[in-house]
Amino acid sequence: MKDYLGVLQLLKRFGIYVYTGNRKDDIDMVQSEVKDFYDNGLLMKEDYLKAVLILRSEIAKL
């Protein structure tokens, strides 16, 4: 997982597809899903932290 697309691929492994038509809303929803996966023990801490960093950098680009 190196970029935003990698985070989306991570979610696809769990059957989650995110597309709202608004990039900011997409990133917010992906962030929420990643947090839920981590809180429920489906993601390791290092994967969660990588994903959060990537998502924050994507928000900063907007």
mmCIF file of the N, C-alpha and C atoms, coordinates in Angstrom:
data_MODEL
# 
_entry.id   MODEL 
# 
loop_
_atom_site.group_PDB 
_atom_site.id 
_atom_site.type_symbol 
_atom_site.label_atom_id 
_atom_site.label_alt_id 
_atom_site.label_comp_id 
_atom_site.label_asym_id 
_atom_site.label_entity_id 
_atom_site.label_seq_id 
_atom_site.pdbx_PDB_ins_code 
_atom_site.Cartn_x 
_atom_site.Cartn_y 
_atom_site.Cartn_z 
_atom_site.occupancy 
_atom_site.B_iso_or_equiv 
_atom_site.pdbx_formal_charge 
_atom_site.auth_seq_id 
_atom_site.auth_comp_id 
_atom_site.auth_asym_id 
_atom_site.auth_atom_id 
_atom_site.pdbx_PDB_model_num 
ATOM 1   N N  . MET A 1 1  ? 0.856   -1.171 0.000  1.00 0.00 ? 1  MET A N  1 
ATOM 2   C CA . MET A 1 1  ? 0.000   0.000  0.000  1.00 0.00 ? 1  MET A CA 1 
ATOM 3   C C  . MET A 1 1  ? 0.902   1.234  0.000  1.00 0.00 ? 1  MET A C  1 
ATOM 4   N N  . LYS A 1 2  ? 0.938   1.890  -1.146 1.00 0.00 ? 2  LYS A N  1 
ATOM 5   C CA . LYS A 1 2  ? 1.841   3.033  -1.285 1.00 0.00 ? 2  LYS A CA 1 
ATOM 6   C C  . LYS A 1 2  ? 1.120   4.339  -1.595 1.00 0.00 ? 2  LYS A C  1 
ATOM 7   N N  . ASP A 1 3  ? -0.131  4.226  -2.038 1.00 0.00 ? 3  ASP A N  1 
ATOM 8   C CA . ASP A 1 3  ? -0.860  5.430  -2.420 1.00 0.00 ? 3  ASP A CA 1 
ATOM 9   C C  . ASP A 1 3  ? -2.355  5.219  -2.204 1.00 0.00 ? 3  ASP A C  1 
ATOM 10  N N  . TYR A 1 4  ? -3.139  6.216  -2.600 1.00 0.00 ? 4  TYR A N  1 
ATOM 11  C CA . TYR A 1 4  ? -4.586  6.180  -2.402 1.00 0.00 ? 4  TYR A CA 1 
ATOM 12  C C  . TYR A 1 4  ? -5.211  4.962  -3.082 1.00 0.00 ? 4  TYR A C  1 
ATOM 13  N N  . LEU A 1 5  ? -4.715  4.643  -4.257 1.00 0.00 ? 5  LEU A N  1 
ATOM 14  C CA . LEU A 1 5  ? -5.225  3.482  -4.971 1.00 0.00 ? 5  LEU A CA 1 
ATOM 15  C C  . LEU A 1 5  ? -4.969  2.195  -4.181 1.00 0.00 ? 5  LEU A C  1 
ATOM 16  N N  . GLY A 1 6  ? -3.834  2.131  -3.511 1.00 0.00 ? 6  GLY A N  1 
ATOM 17  C CA . GLY A 1 6  ? -3.523  0.977  -2.673 1.00 0.00 ? 6  GLY A CA 1 
ATOM 18  C C  . GLY A 1 6  ? -4.493  0.842  -1.513 1.00 0.00 ? 6  GLY A C  1 
ATOM 19  N N  . VAL A 1 7  ? -4.904  1.974  -0.939 1.00 0.00 ? 7  VAL A N  1 
ATOM 20  C CA . VAL A 1 7  ? -5.887  1.952  0.150  1.00 0.00 ? 7  VAL A CA 1 
ATOM 21  C C  . VAL A 1 7  ? -7.227  1.452  -0.386 1.00 0.00 ? 7  VAL A C  1 
ATOM 22  N N  . LEU A 1 8  ? -7.603  1.904  -1.579 1.00 0.00 ? 8  LEU A N  1 
ATOM 23  C CA . LEU A 1 8  ? -8.847  1.424  -2.182 1.00 0.00 ? 8  LEU A CA 1 
ATOM 24  C C  . LEU A 1 8  ? -8.789  -0.072 -2.464 1.00 0.00 ? 8  LEU A C  1 
ATOM 25  N N  . GLN A 1 9  ? -7.625  -0.562 -2.889 1.00 0.00 ? 9  GLN A N  1 
ATOM 26  C CA . GLN A 1 9  ? -7.448  -1.993 -3.126 1.00 0.00 ? 9  GLN A CA 1 
ATOM 27  C C  . GLN A 1 9  ? -7.585  -2.780 -1.826 1.00 0.00 ? 9  GLN A C  1 
ATOM 28  N N  . LEU A 1 10 ? -7.093  -2.210 -0.741 1.00 0.00 ? 10 LEU A N  1 
ATOM 29  C CA . LEU A 1 10 ? -7.237  -2.835 0.576  1.00 0.00 ? 10 LEU A CA 1 
ATOM 30  C C  . LEU A 1 10 ? -8.709  -2.999 0.928  1.00 0.00 ? 10 LEU A C  1 
ATOM 31  N N  . LEU A 1 11 ? -9.495  -1.970 0.696  1.00 0.00 ? 11 LEU A N  1 
ATOM 32  C CA . LEU A 1 11 ? -10.926 -2.046 0.981  1.00 0.00 ? 11 LEU A CA 1 
ATOM 33  C C  . LEU A 1 11 ? -11.631 -3.044 0.069  1.00 0.00 ? 11 LEU A C  1 
ATOM 34  N N  . LYS A 1 12 ? -11.178 -3.139 -1.183 1.00 0.00 ? 12 LYS A N  1 
ATOM 35  C CA . LYS A 1 12 ? -11.789 -4.075 -2.121 1.00 0.00 ? 12 LYS A CA 1 
ATOM 36  C C  . LYS A 1 12 ? -11.613 -5.524 -1.660 1.00 0.00 ? 12 LYS A C  1 
ATOM 37  N N  . ARG A 1 13 ? -10.530 -5.811 -0.962 1.00 0.00 ? 13 ARG A N  1 
ATOM 38  C CA . ARG A 1 13 ? -10.329 -7.168 -0.431 1.00 0.00 ? 13 ARG A CA 1 
ATOM 39  C C  . ARG A 1 13 ? -11.443 -7.548 0.528  1.00 0.00 ? 13 ARG A C  1 
ATOM 40  N N  . PHE A 1 14 ? -12.053 -6.548 1.164  1.00 0.00 ? 14 PHE A N  1 
ATOM 41  C CA . PHE A 1 14 ? -13.150 -6.788 2.093  1.00 0.00 ? 14 PHE A CA 1 
ATOM 42  C C  . PHE A 1 14 ? -14.514 -6.577 1.431  1.00 0.00 ? 14 PHE A C  1 
ATOM 43  N N  . GLY A 1 15 ? -14.514 -6.318 0.123  1.00 0.00 ? 15 GLY A N  1 
ATOM 44  C CA . GLY A 1 15 ? -15.767 -6.138 -0.594 1.00 0.00 ? 15 GLY A CA 1 
ATOM 45  C C  . GLY A 1 15 ? -16.357 -4.749 -0.464 1.00 0.00 ? 15 GLY A C  1 
ATOM 46  N N  . ILE A 1 16 ? -15.524 -3.754 -0.132 1.00 0.00 ? 16 ILE A N  1 
ATOM 47  C CA . ILE A 1 16 ? -15.989 -2.375 0.025  1.00 0.00 ? 16 ILE A CA 1 
ATOM 48  C C  . ILE A 1 16 ? -15.519 -1.558 -1.182 1.00 0.00 ? 16 ILE A C  1 
ATOM 49  N N  . TYR A 1 17 ? -16.484 -0.972 -1.887 1.00 0.00 ? 17 TYR A N  1 
ATOM 50  C CA . TYR A 1 17 ? -16.200 -0.082 -3.009 1.00 0.00 ? 17 TYR A CA 1 
ATOM 51  C C  . TYR A 1 17 ? -16.753 1.286  -2.659 1.00 0.00 ? 17 TYR A C  1 
ATOM 52  N N  . VAL A 1 18 ? -15.915 2.319  -2.762 1.00 0.00 ? 18 VAL A N  1 
ATOM 53  C CA . VAL A 1 18 ? -16.337 3.667  -2.380 1.00 0.00 ? 18 VAL A CA 1 
ATOM 54  C C  . VAL A 1 18 ? -16.259 4.578  -3.599 1.00 0.00 ? 18 VAL A C  1 
ATOM 55  N N  . TYR A 1 19 ? -17.402 5.142  -3.956 1.00 0.00 ? 19 TYR A N  1 
ATOM 56  C CA . TYR A 1 19 ? -17.438 6.177  -4.985 1.00 0.00 ? 19 TYR A CA 1 
ATOM 57  C C  . TYR A 1 19 ? -18.700 7.006  -4.783 1.00 0.00 ? 19 TYR A C  1 
ATOM 58  N N  . THR A 1 20 ? -18.531 8.262  -4.425 1.00 0.00 ? 20 THR A N  1 
ATOM 59  C CA . THR A 1 20 ? -19.672 9.144  -4.222 1.00 0.00 ? 20 THR A CA 1 
ATOM 60  C C  . THR A 1 20 ? -19.756 10.207 -5.306 1.00 0.00 ? 20 THR A C  1 
ATOM 61  N N  . GLY A 1 21 ? -18.689 10.348 -6.083 1.00 0.00 ? 21 GLY A N  1 
ATOM 62  C CA . GLY A 1 21 ? -18.662 11.385 -7.107 1.00 0.00 ? 21 GLY A CA 1 
ATOM 63  C C  . GLY A 1 21 ? -17.956 12.648 -6.631 1.00 0.00 ? 21 GLY A C  1 
ATOM 64  N N  . ASN A 1 22 ? -17.660 12.701 -5.347 1.00 0.00 ? 22 ASN A N  1 
ATOM 65  C CA . ASN A 1 22 ? -16.970 13.849 -4.755 1.00 0.00 ? 22 ASN A CA 1 
ATOM 66  C C  . ASN A 1 22 ? -15.712 13.314 -4.067 1.00 0.00 ? 22 ASN A C  1 
ATOM 67  N N  . ARG A 1 23 ? -14.551 13.743 -4.525 1.00 0.00 ? 23 ARG A N  1 
ATOM 68  C CA . ARG A 1 23 ? -13.286 13.188 -4.029 1.00 0.00 ? 23 ARG A CA 1 
ATOM 69  C C  . ARG A 1 23 ? -13.128 13.349 -2.523 1.00 0.00 ? 23 ARG A C  1 
ATOM 70  N N  . LYS A 1 24 ? -13.460 14.520 -1.987 1.00 0.00 ? 24 LYS A N  1 
ATOM 71  C CA . LYS A 1 24 ? -13.331 14.759 -0.540 1.00 0.00 ? 24 LYS A CA 1 
ATOM 72  C C  . LYS A 1 24 ? -14.218 13.797 0.242  1.00 0.00 ? 24 LYS A C  1 
ATOM 73  N N  . ASP A 1 25 ? -15.457 13.631 -0.204 1.00 0.00 ? 25 ASP A N  1 
ATOM 74  C CA . ASP A 1 25 ? -16.366 12.700 0.468  1.00 0.00 ? 25 ASP A CA 1 
ATOM 75  C C  . ASP A 1 25 ? -15.883 11.256 0.352  1.00 0.00 ? 25 ASP A C  1 
ATOM 76  N N  . ASP A 1 26 ? -15.307 10.903 -0.796 1.00 0.00 ? 26 ASP A N  1 
ATOM 77  C CA . ASP A 1 26 ? -14.740 9.562  -0.970 1.00 0.00 ? 26 ASP A CA 1 
ATOM 78  C C  . ASP A 1 26 ? -13.643 9.313  0.058  1.00 0.00 ? 26 ASP A C  1 
ATOM 79  N N  . ILE A 1 27 ? -12.735 10.273 0.187  1.00 0.00 ? 27 ILE A N  1 
ATOM 80  C CA . ILE A 1 27 ? -11.617 10.117 1.115  1.00 0.00 ? 27 ILE A CA 1 
ATOM 81  C C  . ILE A 1 27 ? -12.124 10.017 2.547  1.00 0.00 ? 27 ILE A C  1 
ATOM 82  N N  . ASP A 1 28 ? -13.101 10.841 2.899  1.00 0.00 ? 28 ASP A N  1 
ATOM 83  C CA . ASP A 1 28 ? -13.677 10.781 4.251  1.00 0.00 ? 28 ASP A CA 1 
ATOM 84  C C  . ASP A 1 28 ? -14.318 9.422  4.524  1.00 0.00 ? 28 ASP A C  1 
ATOM 85  N N  . MET A 1 29 ? -15.036 8.892  3.535  1.00 0.00 ? 29 MET A N  1 
ATOM 86  C CA . MET A 1 29 ? -15.690 7.594  3.721  1.00 0.00 ? 29 MET A CA 1 
ATOM 87  C C  . MET A 1 29 ? -14.664 6.471  3.816  1.00 0.00 ? 29 MET A C  1 
ATOM 88  N N  . VAL A 1 30 ? -13.625 6.537  3.000  1.00 0.00 ? 30 VAL A N  1 
ATOM 89  C CA . VAL A 1 30 ? -12.556 5.533  3.057  1.00 0.00 ? 30 VAL A CA 1 
ATOM 90  C C  . VAL A 1 30 ? -11.882 5.585  4.424  1.00 0.00 ? 30 VAL A C  1 
ATOM 91  N N  . GLN A 1 31 ? -11.649 6.791  4.913  1.00 0.00 ? 31 GLN A N  1 
ATOM 92  C CA . GLN A 1 31 ? -11.023 6.955  6.228  1.00 0.00 ? 31 GLN A CA 1 
ATOM 93  C C  . GLN A 1 31 ? -11.893 6.321  7.321  1.00 0.00 ? 31 GLN A C  1 
ATOM 94  N N  . SER A 1 32 ? -13.175 6.513  7.224  1.00 0.00 ? 32 SER A N  1 
ATOM 95  C CA . SER A 1 32 ? -14.111 5.938  8.187  1.00 0.00 ? 32 SER A CA 1 
ATOM 96  C C  . SER A 1 32 ? -14.096 4.409  8.121  1.00 0.00 ? 32 SER A C  1 
ATOM 97  N N  . GLU A 1 33 ? -14.076 3.855  6.920  1.00 0.00 ? 33 GLU A N  1 
ATOM 98  C CA . GLU A 1 33 ? -14.045 2.400  6.756  1.00 0.00 ? 33 GLU A CA 1 
ATOM 99  C C  . GLU A 1 33 ? -12.748 1.811  7.304  1.00 0.00 ? 33 GLU A C  1 
ATOM 100 N N  . VAL A 1 34 ? -11.630 2.458  7.023  1.00 0.00 ? 34 VAL A N  1 
ATOM 101 C CA . VAL A 1 34 ? -10.337 1.970  7.510  1.00 0.00 ? 34 VAL A CA 1 
ATOM 102 C C  . VAL A 1 34 ? -10.320 1.976  9.039  1.00 0.00 ? 34 VAL A C  1 
ATOM 103 N N  . LYS A 1 35 ? -10.852 3.030  9.643  1.00 0.00 ? 35 LYS A N  1 
ATOM 104 C CA . LYS A 1 35 ? -10.903 3.102  11.095 1.00 0.00 ? 35 LYS A CA 1 
ATOM 105 C C  . LYS A 1 35 ? -11.785 1.997  11.668 1.00 0.00 ? 35 LYS A C  1 
ATOM 106 N N  . ASP A 1 36 ? -12.917 1.746  11.027 1.00 0.00 ? 36 ASP A N  1 
ATOM 107 C CA . ASP A 1 36 ? -13.799 0.666  11.482 1.00 0.00 ? 36 ASP A CA 1 
ATOM 108 C C  . ASP A 1 36 ? -13.100 -0.693 11.403 1.00 0.00 ? 36 ASP A C  1 
ATOM 109 N N  . PHE A 1 37 ? -12.381 -0.936 10.312 1.00 0.00 ? 37 PHE A N  1 
ATOM 110 C CA . PHE A 1 37 ? -11.651 -2.198 10.184 1.00 0.00 ? 37 PHE A CA 1 
ATOM 111 C C  . PHE A 1 37 ? -10.608 -2.345 11.281 1.00 0.00 ? 37 PHE A C  1 
ATOM 112 N N  . TYR A 1 38 ? -9.902  -1.268 11.562 1.00 0.00 ? 38 TYR A N  1 
ATOM 113 C CA . TYR A 1 38 ? -8.876  -1.313 12.621 1.00 0.00 ? 38 TYR A CA 1 
ATOM 114 C C  . TYR A 1 38 ? -9.519  -1.534 13.990 1.00 0.00 ? 38 TYR A C  1 
ATOM 115 N N  . ASP A 1 39 ? -10.592 -0.809 14.264 1.00 0.00 ? 39 ASP A N  1 
ATOM 116 C CA . ASP A 1 39 ? -11.277 -0.941 15.553 1.00 0.00 ? 39 ASP A CA 1 
ATOM 117 C C  . ASP A 1 39 ? -11.825 -2.348 15.774 1.00 0.00 ? 39 ASP A C  1 
ATOM 118 N N  . ASN A 1 40 ? -12.191 -3.019 14.685 1.00 0.00 ? 40 ASN A N  1 
ATOM 119 C CA . ASN A 1 40 ? -12.733 -4.374 14.792 1.00 0.00 ? 40 ASN A CA 1 
ATOM 120 C C  . ASN A 1 40 ? -11.663 -5.461 14.662 1.00 0.00 ? 40 ASN A C  1 
ATOM 121 N N  . GLY A 1 41 ? -10.396 -5.053 14.598 1.00 0.00 ? 41 GLY A N  1 
ATOM 122 C CA . GLY A 1 41 ? -9.303  -6.010 14.577 1.00 0.00 ? 41 GLY A CA 1 
ATOM 123 C C  . GLY A 1 41 ? -9.027  -6.651 13.228 1.00 0.00 ? 41 GLY A C  1 
ATOM 124 N N  . LEU A 1 42 ? -9.517  -6.067 12.156 1.00 0.00 ? 42 LEU A N  1 
ATOM 125 C CA . LEU A 1 42 ? -9.296  -6.630 10.828 1.00 0.00 ? 42 LEU A CA 1 
ATOM 126 C C  . LEU A 1 42 ? -8.039  -6.095 10.156 1.00 0.00 ? 42 LEU A C  1 
ATOM 127 N N  . LEU A 1 43 ? -7.497  -5.001 10.682 1.00 0.00 ? 43 LEU A N  1 
ATOM 128 C CA . LEU A 1 43 ? -6.258  -4.416 10.151 1.00 0.00 ? 43 LEU A CA 1 
ATOM 129 C C  . LEU A 1 43 ? -5.208  -4.370 11.242 1.00 0.00 ? 43 LEU A C  1 
ATOM 130 N N  . MET A 1 44 ? -3.969  -4.627 10.837 1.00 0.00 ? 44 MET A N  1 
ATOM 131 C CA . MET A 1 44 ? -2.863  -4.475 11.776 1.00 0.00 ? 44 MET A CA 1 
ATOM 132 C C  . MET A 1 44 ? -2.560  -2.992 11.948 1.00 0.00 ? 44 MET A C  1 
ATOM 133 N N  . LYS A 1 45 ? -1.921  -2.668 13.059 1.00 0.00 ? 45 LYS A N  1 
ATOM 134 C CA . LYS A 1 45 ? -1.647  -1.274 13.389 1.00 0.00 ? 45 LYS A CA 1 
ATOM 135 C C  . LYS A 1 45 ? -0.824  -0.586 12.305 1.00 0.00 ? 45 LYS A C  1 
ATOM 136 N N  . GLU A 1 46 ? 0.197   -1.262 11.795 1.00 0.00 ? 46 GLU A N  1 
ATOM 137 C CA . GLU A 1 46 ? 1.060   -0.619 10.790 1.00 0.00 ? 46 GLU A CA 1 
ATOM 138 C C  . GLU A 1 46 ? 0.299   -0.337 9.495  1.00 0.00 ? 46 GLU A C  1 
ATOM 139 N N  . ASP A 1 47 ? -0.598  -1.238 9.094  1.00 0.00 ? 47 ASP A N  1 
ATOM 140 C CA . ASP A 1 47 ? -1.412  -1.000 7.896  1.00 0.00 ? 47 ASP A CA 1 
ATOM 141 C C  . ASP A 1 47 ? -2.372  0.158  8.121  1.00 0.00 ? 47 ASP A C  1 
ATOM 142 N N  . TYR A 1 48 ? -2.952  0.216  9.310  1.00 0.00 ? 48 TYR A N  1 
ATOM 143 C CA . TYR A 1 48 ? -3.865  1.311  9.647  1.00 0.00 ? 48 TYR A CA 1 
ATOM 144 C C  . TYR A 1 48 ? -3.142  2.654  9.603  1.00 0.00 ? 48 TYR A C  1 
ATOM 145 N N  . LEU A 1 49 ? -1.961  2.715  10.206 1.00 0.00 ? 49 LEU A N  1 
ATOM 146 C CA . LEU A 1 49 ? -1.214  3.972  10.234 1.00 0.00 ? 49 LEU A CA 1 
ATOM 147 C C  . LEU A 1 49 ? -0.774  4.399  8.839  1.00 0.00 ? 49 LEU A C  1 
ATOM 148 N N  . LYS A 1 50 ? -0.359  3.440  8.008  1.00 0.00 ? 50 LYS A N  1 
ATOM 149 C CA . LYS A 1 50 ? 0.010   3.761  6.627  1.00 0.00 ? 50 LYS A CA 1 
ATOM 150 C C  . LYS A 1 50 ? -1.179  4.344  5.876  1.00 0.00 ? 50 LYS A C  1 
ATOM 151 N N  . ALA A 1 51 ? -2.329  3.696  6.035  1.00 0.00 ? 51 ALA A N  1 
ATOM 152 C CA . ALA A 1 51 ? -3.529  4.151  5.339  1.00 0.00 ? 51 ALA A CA 1 
ATOM 153 C C  . ALA A 1 51 ? -3.926  5.551  5.791  1.00 0.00 ? 51 ALA A C  1 
ATOM 154 N N  . VAL A 1 52 ? -3.868  5.805  7.087  1.00 0.00 ? 52 VAL A N  1 
ATOM 155 C CA . VAL A 1 52 ? -4.231  7.128  7.610  1.00 0.00 ? 52 VAL A CA 1 
ATOM 156 C C  . VAL A 1 52 ? -3.288  8.187  7.058  1.00 0.00 ? 52 VAL A C  1 
ATOM 157 N N  . LEU A 1 53 ? -2.002  7.889  7.010  1.00 0.00 ? 53 LEU A N  1 
ATOM 158 C CA . LEU A 1 53 ? -1.032  8.837  6.459  1.00 0.00 ? 53 LEU A CA 1 
ATOM 159 C C  . LEU A 1 53 ? -1.322  9.135  4.993  1.00 0.00 ? 53 LEU A C  1 
ATOM 160 N N  . ILE A 1 54 ? -1.600  8.112  4.233  1.00 0.00 ? 54 ILE A N  1 
ATOM 161 C CA . ILE A 1 54 ? -1.905  8.282  2.809  1.00 0.00 ? 54 ILE A CA 1 
ATOM 162 C C  . ILE A 1 54 ? -3.162  9.127  2.635  1.00 0.00 ? 54 ILE A C  1 
ATOM 163 N N  . LEU A 1 55 ? -4.193  8.838  3.424  1.00 0.00 ? 55 LEU A N  1 
ATOM 164 C CA . LEU A 1 55 ? -5.455  9.576  3.302  1.00 0.00 ? 55 LEU A CA 1 
ATOM 165 C C  . LEU A 1 55 ? -5.296  11.032 3.724  1.00 0.00 ? 55 LEU A C  1 
ATOM 166 N N  . ARG A 1 56 ? -4.502  11.272 4.743  1.00 0.00 ? 56 ARG A N  1 
ATOM 167 C CA . ARG A 1 56 ? -4.253  12.665 5.155  1.00 0.00 ? 56 ARG A CA 1 
ATOM 168 C C  . ARG A 1 56 ? -3.505  13.432 4.084  1.00 0.00 ? 56 ARG A C  1 
ATOM 169 N N  . SER A 1 57 ? -2.556  12.768 3.421  1.00 0.00 ? 57 SER A N  1 
ATOM 170 C CA . SER A 1 57 ? -1.820  13.445 2.362  1.00 0.00 ? 57 SER A CA 1 
ATOM 171 C C  . SER A 1 57 ? -2.744  13.730 1.165  1.00 0.00 ? 57 SER A C  1 
ATOM 172 N N  . GLU A 1 58 ? -3.682  12.834 0.898  1.00 0.00 ? 58 GLU A N  1 
ATOM 173 C CA . GLU A 1 58 ? -4.640  13.063 -0.188 1.00 0.00 ? 58 GLU A CA 1 
ATOM 174 C C  . GLU A 1 58 ? -5.537  14.264 0.143  1.00 0.00 ? 58 GLU A C  1 
ATOM 175 N N  . ILE A 1 59 ? -5.962  14.375 1.376  1.00 0.00 ? 59 ILE A N  1 
ATOM 176 C CA . ILE A 1 59 ? -6.780  15.525 1.782  1.00 0.00 ? 59 ILE A CA 1 
ATOM 177 C C  . ILE A 1 59 ? -5.988  16.817 1.654  1.00 0.00 ? 59 ILE A C  1 
ATOM 178 N N  . ALA A 1 60 ? -4.696  16.765 2.003  1.00 0.00 ? 60 ALA A N  1 
ATOM 179 C CA . ALA A 1 60 ? -3.850  17.944 1.898  1.00 0.00 ? 60 ALA A CA 1 
ATOM 180 C C  . ALA A 1 60 ? -3.679  18.395 0.444  1.00 0.00 ? 60 ALA A C  1 
ATOM 181 N N  . LYS A 1 61 ? -3.714  17.446 -0.474 1.00 0.00 ? 61 LYS A N  1 
ATOM 182 C CA . LYS A 1 61 ? -3.569  17.775 -1.902 1.00 0.00 ? 61 LYS A CA 1 
ATOM 183 C C  . LYS A 1 61 ? -4.785  18.540 -2.432 1.00 0.00 ? 61 LYS A C  1 
ATOM 184 N N  . LEU A 1 62 ? -5.929  18.325 -1.793 1.00 0.00 ? 62 LEU A N  1 
ATOM 185 C CA . LEU A 1 62 ? -7.144  19.015 -2.244 1.00 0.00 ? 62 LEU A CA 1 
ATOM 186 C C  . LEU A 1 62 ? -7.048  20.431 -1.833 1.00 0.00 ? 62 LEU A C  1 
# 
